[in-house]
Amino acid sequence: MKRIHAYLLLMRPANIVTAIADVLAGIAISGILSMMTTTSAPMEILLLCISTIGLYGGGIVFNDVFDYKIDMVERPERVIPSGKISIGEATGLGIVLLLIGIIAALLVNTTAFVLAILTSIAALTYNRWGKHHSLLGPPNMGLCRGLNLLLGVSILPAMVFDLWYIAIVPIIYISAITMISRGEVHGSSRKPLYSAALLYGLVILMILWFAWNQQKQLVAIPFLLGFAFMIYRPLLKAIQLPTGPAIGKSVKAGVIALILMNGAWAAAGGQWLLALVIVALLPFSLWLSKIFAVT
């Protein structure tokens, strides 16, 4: 049981729930739920959820693999430096998870397969090089989320080309979170926190704009308000006292709040019922976050 727990620690289960929410939001935006003309849609939805579990899980495992030497100094309690799992075992787990994600996407369609490949490349690039680059690192991490959202849209391949621009929103949002996360160990200045506050606002306005164009703004606004409350409350506290623990709480809230953002996306796409299903994942993710680390 201890080893299973250690493997789950590596995979960040609470974060994986947010990745599933990404895909469900993409499916809602694609419009397939308004059609449901194919009997294979439920199976494709399941496969896309399995795909994102593999892709996100594999990506986050490689995060710890590549951070092994740094964690030996800064976070010796983590799974690999503490010796609970060897670096070879962690590498094997990461490879298997990424392959599961890619194969599951291939079973859906070619577009999903290509997006899964691109997501894997983006995740590995971030883990190996991107995170150490102050300018390119945050958008690199955001690109992983943007591709994940499009992975859901790919259930209708043609819609990926029509809606590619929605990937910009998670890129901006995750860039903001990644930017402030650099201070969650030793603290930081207020400058990146103020920048994150502005980027958060831009993200909210962009989703509202999308909802407005779909004439679904009244449905999307309650979800956006909940999203705003969850991200701004800890961020404002971190601005007042920019210590490592305060910033860490803001980062954690930002990651988990992805579920509410995806609920807003689904509502903006006219799928309020799926939006509620996505939001219902929030307590589950919060519960997991109390057991397993988020960052």
N, C-alpha and C positions, 0 to 999 in steps of 0.2 A: 504493500500500500504506500510505503514511503517513496518508492521509486515512481509509482504512478503519480503521486502528488507532486514529485519533483518535475516530472515531464509536463504536468499541467501548469506548474509555475512558469516553465519556460514558454508555454504557448499563450499565456495571458488570456484566459478564458473570457474575462469580462470584456476585453477588447474585441475578441472574436464575435461576440454578440453584436457589437457595433458594425462589424463588417457585414454581417448578415443583414442588418438594417439598411446598409448601403445598397445591397443588391435588391432587396425588396422595394426600396424607393425607386431604383432604376426601373424595375419591372412595372411599378405603378405609372411612372412617367412615360414608359414606352407606349402605353395605350392598349396593350394586349388584353388587359382585364375587361375592357369595354367590348372586346370582340369575342374572346373565348370561343373561337370557331374551331379550334383544334383540340382534340381530346388528349393530345400529348402535353399540353401546357402545364398541368400539375407536375408531371415528371420533369419537365424542363426547369421549372421553378426549383424543385428539389435538387436537381443536379447543379444549378447555379449556386444554391446555398452551400452545397458540399464543396463546390469549387472555391468559393470565397473563404470557407473554413480552412481549406488546405493552403491556399495562397497566403492568407493572413498569418495562419499559424506558422507556416514555413518561414515567412519573412521575419516574423518576430523572434523565432528561434535563432535565425542567423544574426539577428541584432546582438544577441548575447554571445554568439560564437565569435563574432568579430570584435566584440568589446571585452573579450576575456582578460586581456592584459590590463586594461584600464580598470575593470571591475575588481581585479586582484588588489588594487590600491584603494579605489573609491567606494566599492560596494562588495566587500568580501563575503557578505552574507548571501549573495546571489547563488543560484543553483550550481553553475559551473565552477567558479572560484572556490566555493565551499566544499567541492568534491562530491556533491550528491549525484551529479551526472558528469561523466567525462566529456571532454571536448569532442572526442570521436563519436560518442553516442549522440551528442547534441547535433553534430553535423549530419549524421545519418537520419535522425528524426526530421531535420529541416529539409533534406532532400526528398524523403518519402512524402512529406506533407505537400511540398511544391508539386511533385508529380501527381499526387491525388487531385490537386487543384487544376492542373493543366488537363489531365485526362477527363475529369468530370466536365470541364468546359468543352472539350472536343466532342463529347457525346451530345452536346446541345446543338452546336453549329460551328462553322469555320470562324465566324466573326468572334464568337466567345472564346474560341481557342487562341486566336491571335491576341485578343485582349489579355488572356491569362498569361501568355508568353511575355507580353510587354509588362504586365504587372510584376511578374517574377524578376525580369531584368531590372525594372525600376527599383524594386525592393532590395535586390542584391547590390545594385549600384549605390543606393543610399547607405546600406549597412557598411559597405567596404570603403567608400570614398565620400559620398555626399554629406554625411553627418559631420564630417570634419571641415567642410567648406562653409564659411559663414554666409555667403551670398546664395550659392546654389543648393545648399543642403535643405532648407525649408521647402522650396518649391519641389525639390526631388521627392521629399516625403509626401507632399500634397498630391503629386502626380499619381502616387500609388492609390490614394483614395479616389482621385478623379477617375482613374481607369476602373476601379472597383465599382463605382457608380455606373459607368458605361457597361460594365459586365452585366449588370441587371437589365439595362436597356437592350442589350444584344439579344434578348429573347425574341425581339423583332429586329433582325440584322439591319434592315434599311433605316430604322430609326436612329441608329448610331451616327449615321452621316447627317441626319437632320438635327440631332440634339447634342452633337459633340461638345458644343459650347458650355453645357451645364457642368462639364468636368472642371471648368475654371473655378466654380464656387468652392468645392472641397479642396482644390489646390490652394486657394487663398486662405481658407479656414485652417487647414492643417499646417500651412506655412506659419501662420500666427502662433499656433500651439507649439510647433517645433522651435520657433524663435524664442519663446519664453521658457521652454523646457530646459534651455541651456543654463538657467539659473536655479534649477531645482535642487542642486546639491550645495552650492556655495552662496546662493543668493545672486542678485544682479542690481543694476541701476534701474530707475523707473522708465527709462527711454523705451526699451523693448515692450514693456507692459502697456505704455500709452499707445505704441504702434499697434499692439494686438487689439486694444480696445477699438481703434479706428477700423481695423480689418474685420473685426467681428461685426461692426455696424454695416460695413460694405456687404458682407455676406448676407445679412438679414435683408438689406434692401434689394439685393439681386434675386433672392428667392421670392420676395414680395413682388418684384417686377415680373417674374415668370408667372406667378399666380395671377397677377393682374391681366396679363395677356391671355391667360386661360379662363378669365372671368371667374376665378375661384378664390379671390383674395379674402372674402369673408370666412371661408372655410380654413384658409391657411393661417390667418392672423392669430387665432388662439394658440396654435402650435408654435408660431414664431415667438409669441410672448413668453411661453414656457421655456423655449430654447434660450431666449435672451436672459431671462431671470437666472437660469442655471449657469450660464457662462460668465455673466457680468458680476454676480454677487461675490464669488471667490476672487475674481480678477481685481475688483475694487479694493478688497481687503489686502491683496498682494501689493497693490499700488501704494496703499497706506504704509505697509510694512513689508518691503521686498526681501524677505528672508527666504532661505531655501525651502523650509516646510510650507510657508504660505504660498510660494510659487508652485510647489509640488501639488498642493490642493487645487490650485487653479488649473494646472495641467490635467490632473485627474478628472476634474469636472468637465473640462473642455473635451476630453476624449469620450467620456460617457455621454455627454450632451449630443454627440453625433446622432444618437438614437432620436432625440427630439428634432434635430435638424432634418433627419430623414423622414420623420413623421410629417414635418412641414412640406417636404418635397412631395410626398405622396398625396397630401391634401391639395397642394398646388396643382397636382396632376389630375385632380378630380376623384381620387380614390380615398374618400374619407374613412371608409371602413378599414382598408388596409393601413391607413395612417394610424388608426386606433390600435390595430394589431402591432404595428411597429412600436408605438409608444408603450404598449404593454410589456415590451422587452426590457424597458428601463428598470423596473424593480428587480428583475432577474439579473441584469448586468450589475446593478448596485450591490446586490447580495454577493455576487461573485467577486466584486472588487474588494469586499471585506475579507475574503478568504485568500484571494490571489492578487499579487501586485499588478497595477495597471501600467506603471512606467518602469 
